[in-house]
Amino acid sequence: MVIKMANIISQKVNDKISHLMNLRREVLNDEGPNSKNFLKIDKNFKNLLTKYDLVHTELNIGFINKK
């Protein structure tokens, strides 16, 4: 979830952030957190969030098997 507290950002910027977030998630699952592609996408994603003073948070709720 990306939240802008002070001003509303444009739809174009929001779409770009969503696209990078989806790409980031896919590459992370496919290639891992140390791959060159992930690091490049993650850097672009974080730079865009910083530029617009945004914060990215994730909430994962699920179940795991008992051991």
SVG drawing of the C-alpha trace seen along z (x, -y; Angstrom):
<svg xmlns="http://www.w3.org/2000/svg" viewBox="-5 -18 28 49">
<polyline fill="none" stroke="black" stroke-width="0.4" points="0.0,0.0 1.4,-3.4 0.1,-6.4 0.7,-10.1 0.0,-12.2 0.3,-15.8 -0.8,-16.0 -2.6,-13.8 -0.3,-12.4 -1.3,-12.1 -2.8,-8.9 0.2,-8.6 2.6,-8.5 0.3,-6.1 0.3,-3.8 4.1,-3.9 4.4,-3.0 1.9,-0.1 3.7,1.2 7.1,1.1 5.6,2.7 4.2,5.6 7.5,6.0 9.4,6.0 7.2,8.7 7.4,10.9 11.2,10.7 11.6,11.2 9.6,14.5 11.3,15.7 14.9,14.6 15.4,13.8 16.4,10.7 20.0,10.6 19.4,10.7 20.5,7.8 17.0,7.3 15.5,7.1 18.1,4.7 17.6,2.4 13.8,2.4 13.9,2.0 16.2,-1.0 13.9,-2.6 10.9,-1.9 12.5,-3.3 13.7,-6.4 10.2,-7.1 8.7,-6.7 11.4,-9.0 10.8,-11.6 7.1,-11.9 7.6,-11.4 5.7,-8.1 5.9,-5.1 5.4,-1.5 4.0,1.0 3.0,4.7 0.7,6.7 0.7,10.5 -1.8,12.5 -1.9,16.3 -1.5,19.7 1.3,22.1 1.3,25.8 2.1,26.9 5.4,28.6"/>
</svg>
